[in-house]
Each structure stands twice: as C-alpha cells, then as structure tokens.
C-alpha cells in the first residue's frame, strides 16, 4: 500500500532564508509525486509534480522539489522564503500500480517569520 | 474553466438532519474524489469515481454516508442522519488519469 510521511509538523524559517519541507513515501511501483499548498479556509492548490525525467522539478511561486529514488524522498524547497509562503503544505503520491488513489501526507505547517 | 465547484460553502444543521453536498468537476476530467479534512484526522479519502463509477469507497465512515455520480459533471455526497462528529470540511477534487488533483474550495459542515 502507498504511504506518505512528512516528519515535521511545523517548520519555522526567517524571511529571505532557504526553506525545506520534507516528504518520504512508500509505493509498490513507480510513484507520481505531488506537492500542494493550503491557505486558511481555502482548498488545496497544486504546486508541482514529478512524473518522470529530471529529478529536480520546478513549480509555482518559486518552489522546487527534488526526487530521490534511493531515499524515497521528495523534499520541497525554495531558495528565499517569503512571509506569504506561510501555509499548510501537503505531499501526495499516486501509485498507478495500486489503483488511481492519491494518498496525502499529514501536512507540514510552514511559518515564515519577518 | 471555472475549476471544481462545490456547494454549499457553509452548512449548519442539527443532528439527525440530512445533508447533501454537491460537486461539479472540471470538464473532461475522468476521476472525481471526495475528501474530508479535520484537525484531528487530517485529510481523509472518502470515495473516488472513475468515469462516474465508484472505484474505492473504503473510506466512507459508515452507512450514513453515500455518494453518487449520475453523470460526468455532477456528484453528491449525502449524510443521513448527520451527527456532530461529521463536522468537517469536505473537499471534492477532480483529475485526469495521470494528472494532478484540482480541488474545490470545500464545504464546511457544522452539525449541532
């Protein structure tokens, strides 16, 4: 079965500093990996995805993520954090060998301090 | 495209009443998902459909919950009778076969 772990409930970073939000996954086949962001009282918004190809994926709002197959990780990164990046971030995996279900991690709350 | 549209955005009801949540997926998407989000349990998959057919409903809490997708452009999630523990934000999302999920803005349900 698929599973996604986000080991940190909360990440705090100063504005202008780089940020990393961690994600590890477990799937039976080739993973399709996703990052989403949720602002208060809003739905989840798609940031980026890894399907195949280059391990470094670039997405919306300056975010990027690196797929590491040996470590089964897909960490979200941004070189310079903004206060407006403060939100709840979810990692998700879709395993096409296990139906079409999306499995989401528990979420990591990112706080960017001015 | 207007995105995934959910209604109502907010619903307050009393225990025992029937609740119906509605969703219009993005045109052309062949997968539709219903999720529930609470502080305690996070984001939980309730059920998903492919081409209007329910594929996995193992996340539906109990018989009080039911979901239908009568056509490609409409789905409902019904709770009958509702209970206070059903209070949550319910999200509908749609996708293509290999694509990302697109979420609606959610329906916030409060059962008194």
Interface residues (C-beta under 8 A of the other chain):
Chain A: X32 X34 X36 X42 X43 X44 X45 X46 X49 X51 X90 X92 X96 X99 X100 X101 X102 X103 X104 X106 X107
Chain B: X4 X31 X33 X42 X43 X45 X48 X50 X55 X56 X91 X93 X95 X97 X98 X100 X101 X102 X103 X104 X105 X106
